[in-house]
Amino acid sequence: MACKYEKEFEIEEKSEIEKNQELMDTILQTKKVINEANINYELAEGKLIDYFLYKMKAEQARLDYLIGRAKIMGITVDMGEQVNPRNT
């Protein structure tokens, strides 16, 4: 049985602007997931209540970490759906 290998390619480094934008997009996406889990939590029954509560707590911890990273990188985060890079 022959093994196939992918051709090597050079990994392109992202620019600072691309990194900042990716972080901002991840923050907004995480906020969206928290909001969806909150809505589902309010409508859930039985064991699903625990699931959505856990999901909200886990995503909130992720959001806290991402906001901390943004602050370190000098990006201001307006939690009203807008994220503004200060250094770009």
N, C-alpha and C positions, 0 to 999 in steps of 0.2 A: 504494500500500500504506500503510495507516494504522498509526501507531504507538500502542500503548497505554501509558499511564503509570499507575503506581500512585498512589493518593491519598496525599498526605503525612500522616505521623502523627508525633506527638511521641515522642521516645525518652525512656523513663523511666530515671532514674538509679537504680542499685542502692544499697541501703543498705549500710552497713559490715558488718553481719551477713551479708547475702546474698553480698557479695564474699568474706568469710572462708570461708563455707560452700562456695562454688564452688571456691575454692582448695584447701580440704581434700578435696573430692570429686575434684578433678583429681589431687591427690597420691596418693590411694588408687587411683584408676583407673590411673595410671602404674605404681604398684607391681604391680598385677595384670597389666598388659601385660608387665612385666619378668619376672615369675614364669612366665607362659605361654610367653614366648620362651625362657626357660631350660629349661623342660621339653621344648619342641620341639627346642632345640639338642641336648639329650642324646639325642634319638631320630633326629636328622637324619642324612642321608647325602649325600655328594658336595657339590655347590655350595650345598645348603641349609644346610650348616654355616656357611658364610660369611655367608649371609643372616641367620640367627638371631643370630650373633655381632654383626653390624653393628646389628641391631635392638636387642639388649640394650645395646650401648654408646650408641646414640642415645637410647634411653629413659632410661638412667642419667644422661646429661647433662641431659635434660629434668627428671628428678627432682631432681637437684642444684640446678638453677635454681629450681624451684618451692619447694624447702625454703629456699633463700636468701631468696626473696620472703616466705615465711611468717615467717621470723625477723625480717625488716625490719618486717613488719606486726605483730609481737608475738604471733604464734601459735606455740604449742609443738606439735611434731610428735613423737608416739610412734610409732616405726616398727613397733610390734607391732599394726598395724591400727587404732589409735585416733589421732585427731587432736583436740587440745583447744585451743579458742580461749582465750587469756588475757584479751583485752580485751573480751570480750562478756559 
